[in-house]
Amino acid sequence: MLTTRTFSLAVQIENILALVLKTRASFRCFASLISCLAIAPLFTAQTAATVLQLQEFLNSKHATKMSDIDLAGRLGSAVLTQQLTSNTLSLILANHKVGPKTTEQLELLAATSIFKSPPLSELPQSPEPDLNAQKAMLVGAAHFVDFTLHGLPDFLATRETTHFANAPLSTQHKALKAKVAIHWVRESRQEIAYRNGREIDDSSPSAAGGASSLPDTTSLTTWGEFGPILKSVLDDSFVGTVHWSRWQISESNMRVAVFRFAIPQSASHYLVDFCCYRKSQDDPEEYPFRTKPAYHGELYVEPATGAIDRITLEAELTEDDPVTASAIAVQYGRVNIGGKDYICPIRSVGVTRFHSRSVESTDEFALEEHVNIVHFLKYHKFGSTSRILPQ
């Protein structure tokens, strides 16, 4: 009897262990399913995602099996809640063999997330400087704007702009509804001239790479990268507020100080000039929208020199305004002009969103969005043999 009981007990134990192992396996499958379900919805609709969630999605088996066009389409539905820095973007592109469409969408995500803060894990763990040190940095930044930028020589450069928009894309199948998704529209190049301390306006860009599918009245243009933006922010900040935000590693791998500022509407010089919108579907008239709203942003400063590394501005608009979002970011860097190094704009990002009949007729909850990614290239000193004779 003892032997039989022992055998029965052993069988029971074996059955229990098998049940436990089966339960664990089922739990692992269930957990894996939940994990996949937690990642997938982030990129199936216009929803927010962190940089880590973006990386987890790209590492998922589901993403690795997708075509370049399908993966790019999924990424086009993502809105990052954190800044995708250039260093992290480079690592992602190095670790994932993605196609050109996906690369374009990742670069677009990085560009439009420039207004956010990076993940805490990417920030230097340095203590916050005291108030005197912060004041010295801001004084250095003001000196940089007042003297260094005004000391730039006369030069020529090229503004190369890539335009993106989410105007509805037609489908190949008539039964399918047009899709609202951010996509490449066109590229343009324009020679710019900087003389006597200011940029000379020349509104005759040459198109390259394809024709625009958008009317010129809704094209996004940016200006002021060569000083006016910085000057306006510093002047407005005397009425607004400026406070410490964080340390951050710049694109040139230097530690920079980041300050946040907020400017009330009463002191604002940030002009939003938009043409045109209609007040209703039945109204044939088109109306301009021109305002100087309150705005906020961030100023990236090299602590030792006061040189500006980056500036971001975001207008404080509402959903009831014809234009609901207007933002610009300018990245500065060292460029060589005539054998000497200067700090000048090297890249800018402009974003605008507004109510649009064409987009809302396709998706009643969507806004028309335009994004410009601008690169400033081919800096060279302006030279001339002519001179002005005294009268």
C-alpha positions as CSV (number, residue, x, y, z in Angstrom):
1,M,0.0,0.0,0.0
2,L,2.8,2.3,0.8
3,T,4.4,1.8,-2.5
4,T,1.1,2.3,-4.3
5,R,0.4,5.5,-2.4
6,T,3.9,6.8,-3.1
7,F,3.4,6.0,-6.8
8,S,0.0,7.8,-6.7
9,L,1.5,10.8,-5.0
10,A,4.3,10.9,-7.5
11,V,1.8,10.8,-10.4
12,Q,-0.2,13.6,-8.7
13,I,3.0,15.7,-8.3
14,E,3.9,15.1,-11.9
15,N,0.5,16.1,-13.1
16,I,0.6,19.2,-10.9
17,L,4.0,20.1,-12.3
18,A,2.7,19.6,-15.9
19,L,-0.3,21.8,-15.1
20,V,2.0,24.5,-13.7
21,L,4.3,24.4,-16.7
22,K,1.4,24.5,-19.0
23,T,-0.1,27.4,-17.1
24,R,3.2,29.2,-17.2
25,A,3.5,28.7,-21.0
26,S,0.0,29.9,-21.4
27,F,0.8,32.9,-19.3
28,R,3.9,33.6,-21.3
29,C,1.8,33.5,-24.5
30,F,-0.8,35.7,-23.0
31,A,1.8,38.2,-21.8
32,S,3.5,38.1,-25.2
33,L,0.1,38.8,-26.8
34,I,-0.6,41.7,-24.4
35,S,2.8,43.1,-25.1
36,C,2.2,43.0,-28.9
37,L,-1.2,44.5,-28.4
38,A,0.3,47.3,-26.2
39,I,2.8,48.2,-28.9
40,A,0.7,47.8,-32.1
41,P,-2.1,50.3,-31.3
42,L,0.5,53.1,-30.8
43,F,1.1,53.1,-34.5
44,T,-2.3,52.3,-36.0
45,A,-3.9,55.7,-35.3
46,Q,-2.9,59.3,-34.5
47,T,-1.7,58.6,-31.0
48,A,1.2,59.6,-28.7
49,A,4.3,57.5,-28.1
50,T,7.5,57.9,-26.2
51,V,11.0,57.4,-27.8
52,L,11.2,54.0,-26.0
53,Q,7.9,52.9,-27.4
54,L,9.0,53.9,-30.9
55,Q,12.2,51.7,-30.4
56,E,10.1,48.8,-29.1
57,F,7.8,49.0,-32.1
58,L,10.7,49.0,-34.5
59,N,12.2,46.0,-32.7
60,S,9.0,44.0,-32.8
61,K,8.6,41.0,-35.1
62,H,5.5,42.7,-36.5
63,A,7.5,45.8,-37.7
64,T,10.4,43.8,-39.1
65,K,8.1,41.9,-41.4
66,M,6.4,45.0,-42.8
67,S,7.3,46.5,-46.2
68,D,8.9,49.9,-46.4
69,I,5.7,51.7,-47.4
70,D,3.6,50.0,-44.7
71,L,6.1,50.7,-42.0
72,A,6.4,54.3,-43.1
73,G,2.6,54.6,-43.0
74,R,2.5,53.3,-39.5
75,L,5.2,55.8,-38.4
76,G,3.2,58.6,-40.1
77,S,0.5,58.0,-37.5
78,A,2.9,58.5,-34.5
79,V,3.2,61.7,-32.5
80,L,6.2,61.6,-30.2
81,T,5.8,63.0,-26.7
82,Q,9.6,63.2,-26.3
83,Q,12.4,64.7,-28.4
84,L,14.0,62.2,-30.7
85,T,17.5,63.6,-30.7
86,S,19.9,63.3,-33.6
87,N,22.2,60.9,-31.7
88,T,19.3,58.6,-30.9
89,L,18.0,58.8,-34.5
90,S,21.5,57.9,-35.8
91,L,21.5,54.8,-33.5
92,I,18.1,53.7,-34.7
93,L,19.0,54.1,-38.4
94,A,22.3,52.2,-37.7
95,N,20.5,49.3,-36.0
96,H,17.6,48.9,-38.3
97,K,17.9,48.3,-42.1
98,V,14.9,50.4,-43.0
99,G,14.0,51.7,-46.5
100,P,13.9,55.2,-47.8
101,K,10.3,55.9,-46.9
102,T,10.7,54.7,-43.3
103,T,13.9,56.7,-43.0
104,E,12.1,59.8,-44.2
105,Q,9.3,59.3,-41.6
106,L,11.9,58.8,-38.8
107,E,13.7,62.0,-39.8
108,L,10.3,63.8,-39.9
109,L,9.5,62.5,-36.4
110,A,12.8,63.7,-35.1
111,A,12.3,67.1,-36.7
112,T,8.8,67.7,-35.3
113,S,9.7,66.4,-31.8
114,I,12.4,69.1,-31.5
115,F,10.0,71.2,-29.4
116,K,9.8,68.4,-26.7
117,S,12.3,67.5,-24.0
118,P,14.4,64.3,-24.5
119,P,13.9,61.2,-22.3
120,L,15.4,61.7,-18.8
121,S,17.8,58.8,-19.5
122,E,19.5,60.9,-22.2
123,L,20.1,64.0,-20.1
124,P,23.3,64.8,-18.2
125,Q,23.1,64.2,-14.5
126,S,24.7,67.5,-13.6
127,P,23.3,69.8,-10.8
128,E,21.3,72.9,-11.7
129,P,23.6,76.0,-11.7
130,D,22.9,78.7,-9.1
131,L,21.0,81.8,-10.0
132,N,24.2,83.9,-10.5
133,A,25.6,81.3,-13.0
134,Q,22.2,81.2,-14.8
135,K,22.2,85.0,-15.0
136,A,25.7,85.0,-16.4
137,M,24.7,82.6,-19.2
138,L,21.7,84.7,-20.2
139,V,23.8,87.9,-20.2
140,G,26.3,86.0,-22.4
141,A,23.4,85.0,-24.7
142,A,22.2,88.6,-25.0
143,H,25.8,89.7,-25.8
144,F,26.0,87.0,-28.5
145,V,22.8,88.3,-30.2
146,D,23.7,92.0,-29.9
147,F,27.3,91.8,-31.0
148,T,28.3,88.4,-32.5
149,L,25.4,88.0,-35.0
150,H,25.7,91.7,-36.0
151,G,29.3,91.1,-36.7
152,L,28.7,88.6,-39.4
153,P,30.3,89.5,-42.8
154,D,28.2,89.9,-45.9
155,F,27.7,86.5,-47.4
156,L,25.6,84.3,-49.7
157,A,24.1,80.9,-48.8
158,T,21.5,78.4,-50.0
159,R,18.2,77.7,-48.2
160,E,17.2,74.2,-49.1
161,T,13.6,73.4,-48.0
162,T,11.8,70.1,-47.9
163,H,8.0,70.6,-47.6
164,F,5.7,68.0,-46.0
165,A,1.9,68.1,-45.7
166,N,-1.0,65.9,-44.8
167,A,-3.4,67.0,-47.6
168,P,-5.5,63.9,-48.6
169,L,-3.8,61.4,-50.8
170,S,-5.9,59.8,-53.5
171,T,-6.0,56.0,-53.6
172,Q,-5.6,53.7,-56.6
173,H,-9.0,52.0,-55.7
174,K,-12.1,54.2,-56.2
175,A,-13.9,52.3,-53.4
176,L,-11.3,53.3,-50.8
177,K,-11.4,56.7,-49.0
178,A,-8.6,59.2,-49.5
179,K,-6.0,59.0,-46.8
180,V,-4.9,61.9,-44.5
181,A,-1.3,61.3,-43.7
182,I,1.9,63.5,-43.6
183,H,3.9,63.0,-46.7
184,W,6.6,64.6,-48.9
185,V,5.3,67.3,-51.1
186,R,8.3,69.0,-52.8
187,E,11.7,70.5,-52.4
188,S,12.8,74.1,-53.1
189,R,16.1,75.9,-53.1
190,Q,16.7,79.6,-52.7
191,E,19.8,81.7,-52.6
192,I,19.9,84.1,-49.7
193,A,22.0,87.2,-49.2
194,Y,23.0,88.6,-45.9
195,R,24.2,92.2,-46.1
196,N,24.7,95.0,-43.6
197,G,23.6,92.9,-40.7
198,R,20.3,91.6,-42.1
199,E,19.0,89.1,-44.6
200,I,17.9,90.5,-48.0
201,D,14.5,89.1,-48.9
202,D,14.3,87.3,-52.3
203,S,11.0,85.6,-52.7
204,S,11.8,83.7,-55.9
205,P,12.6,80.1,-54.8
206,S,13.3,77.5,-57.5
207,A,11.4,74.3,-57.3
208,A,13.3,71.0,-57.5
209,G,12.3,67.4,-57.2
210,G,8.6,67.8,-58.1
211,A,5.7,70.2,-58.4
212,S,3.7,71.3,-55.5
213,S,0.2,69.8,-55.1
214,L,-0.8,72.6,-52.7
215,P,-1.8,76.2,-53.6
216,D,0.8,78.8,-52.8
217,T,-1.5,80.5,-50.4
218,T,-1.2,77.6,-48.0
219,S,2.5,77.0,-48.3
220,L,4.4,77.4,-45.1
221,T,7.3,79.8,-45.1
222,T,9.6,80.8,-42.3
223,W,11.9,83.8,-41.8
224,G,14.1,85.5,-39.2
225,E,16.6,82.7,-38.7
226,F,19.5,85.1,-39.1
227,G,18.8,87.2,-36.0
228,P,15.3,88.7,-35.8
229,I,13.9,85.6,-34.0
230,L,16.6,85.8,-31.3
231,K,16.4,89.5,-30.9
232,S,12.6,89.5,-30.6
233,V,12.7,86.7,-27.9
234,L,15.3,88.5,-25.8
235,D,13.5,91.8,-26.1
236,D,10.1,90.2,-25.2
237,S,11.6,88.2,-22.3
238,F,12.1,91.4,-20.3
239,V,8.3,91.4,-19.9
240,G,7.8,87.6,-19.9
241,T,9.4,85.0,-17.8
242,V,12.6,82.9,-18.2
243,H,13.6,80.0,-16.0
244,W,16.0,77.1,-15.9
245,S,14.9,73.9,-17.6
246,R,17.8,71.3,-17.9
247,W,21.2,70.4,-19.2
248,Q,21.3,68.7,-22.5
249,I,23.9,67.2,-24.9
250,S,23.9,69.2,-28.2
251,E,24.2,67.8,-31.7
252,S,27.9,68.6,-31.5
253,N,28.2,66.6,-28.3
254,M,28.6,69.6,-26.0
255,R,26.7,70.2,-22.8
256,V,24.3,73.1,-23.2
257,A,22.1,74.9,-20.8
258,V,18.4,75.0,-21.7
259,F,16.1,77.8,-20.5
260,R,12.3,78.0,-20.9
261,F,10.6,81.3,-21.6
262,A,7.0,82.4,-21.8
263,I,5.9,85.7,-23.4
264,P,2.4,87.2,-22.9
265,Q,0.4,88.5,-25.8
266,S,0.8,92.1,-24.6
267,A,4.6,91.9,-25.3
268,S,4.6,89.5,-28.2
269,H,6.3,90.2,-31.5
270,Y,5.7,86.7,-32.9
271,L,3.6,87.3,-36.0
272,V,1.3,84.6,-37.4
273,D,0.2,85.7,-40.8
274,F,-2.0,83.2,-42.6
275,C,-4.0,83.4,-45.8
276,C,-6.7,82.3,-46.2
277,Y,-9.6,80.5,-44.5
278,R,-13.4,80.3,-44.9
279,K,-15.7,80.7,-42.0
280,S,-18.1,78.0,-43.1
281,Q,-18.6,75.5,-45.9
282,D,-21.2,77.8,-47.5
283,D,-19.1,81.0,-47.3
284,P,-17.4,81.7,-50.6
285,E,-15.3,84.5,-49.1
286,E,-11.7,83.9,-48.0
287,Y,-10.4,85.7,-44.9
288,P,-6.8,86.4,-43.7
289,F,-5.7,85.5,-40.2
290,R,-3.1,87.8,-38.7
291,T,-2.3,87.9,-35.0
292,K,0.6,88.3,-32.5
293,P,-0.3,85.6,-29.9
294,A,1.4,84.8,-26.6
295,Y,4.2,82.2,-27.1
296,H,6.7,80.0,-25.3
297,G,9.8,78.1,-26.1
298,E,13.3,77.1,-25.2
299,L,16.7,78.7,-25.5
300,Y,19.8,76.4,-25.7
301,V,22.9,78.3,-24.6
302,E,26.6,77.3,-24.5
303,P,27.4,78.0,-20.8
304,A,31.0,79.2,-21.3
305,T,30.5,81.6,-24.3
306,G,26.8,82.5,-24.3
307,A,26.5,81.3,-27.9
308,I,23.1,80.2,-29.0
309,D,22.9,76.6,-29.9
310,R,19.1,76.3,-30.6
311,I,15.9,78.2,-30.1
312,T,12.3,77.0,-30.3
313,L,9.1,79.0,-30.4
314,E,5.5,77.8,-30.1
315,A,2.5,80.2,-30.5
316,E,-0.3,79.8,-28.0
317,L,-3.3,79.4,-30.2
318,T,-6.7,77.6,-29.6
319,E,-8.8,75.1,-31.4
320,D,-11.2,77.9,-32.2
321,D,-8.6,79.9,-34.1
322,P,-8.3,79.3,-37.9
323,V,-4.7,78.4,-37.3
324,T,-4.4,76.1,-34.3
325,A,-0.6,75.7,-34.2
326,S,2.4,77.6,-35.4
327,A,6.0,76.8,-34.3
328,I,9.6,77.2,-35.4
329,A,12.9,75.9,-34.2
330,V,16.3,77.0,-35.4
331,Q,19.5,75.0,-34.9
332,Y,22.8,77.0,-35.0
333,G,26.3,75.8,-35.7
334,R,29.7,76.8,-36.7
335,V,30.2,77.5,-40.4
336,N,33.2,78.7,-42.4
337,I,32.9,82.0,-44.3
338,G,35.9,83.4,-46.1
339,G,38.3,81.3,-44.0
340,K,36.9,82.2,-40.6
341,D,34.4,80.3,-38.4
342,Y,31.1,81.9,-37.5
343,I,27.9,80.7,-35.7
344,C,25.0,80.7,-38.2
345,P,21.7,78.8,-38.8
346,I,22.3,75.3,-40.1
347,R,18.8,74.0,-39.9
348,S,15.3,75.1,-39.0
349,V,11.9,73.4,-38.6
350,G,8.6,75.1,-39.1
351,V,5.2,73.5,-38.2
352,T,1.7,74.9,-38.8
353,R,-1.8,73.3,-38.4
354,F,-5.1,74.9,-39.5
355,H,-8.7,74.1,-40.2
356,S,-9.1,73.0,-43.8
357,R,-12.2,72.0,-45.8
358,S,-10.2,69.5,-47.9
359,V,-8.8,67.6,-44.9
360,E,-11.9,67.8,-42.7
361,S,-14.1,66.5,-45.6
362,T,-11.9,63.4,-45.5
363,D,-11.4,63.2,-41.7
364,E,-13.7,65.5,-39.7
365,F,-11.3,65.4,-36.7
366,A,-8.2,66.1,-38.6
367,L,-6.4,69.5,-39.2
368,E,-4.3,70.3,-42.2
369,E,-0.6,70.2,-41.2
370,H,2.5,71.6,-43.0
371,V,6.1,70.9,-42.0
372,N,9.2,72.6,-43.5
373,I,12.6,71.2,-42.8
374,V,15.2,73.7,-43.9
375,H,18.9,73.3,-44.3
376,F,21.3,76.2,-44.8
377,L,24.2,75.3,-47.1
378,K,27.0,76.6,-49.2
379,Y,27.9,79.6,-47.1
380,H,30.5,81.8,-48.9
381,K,31.6,85.4,-48.4
382,F,29.9,88.0,-50.6
383,G,32.5,89.8,-52.8
384,S,32.1,92.7,-55.2
385,T,34.3,94.9,-57.1
386,S,31.8,97.8,-57.1
387,R,31.8,100.5,-54.5
388,I,29.5,103.4,-53.6
389,L,31.1,106.8,-54.4
390,P,30.5,109.7,-51.9
391,Q,28.0,112.3,-53.1
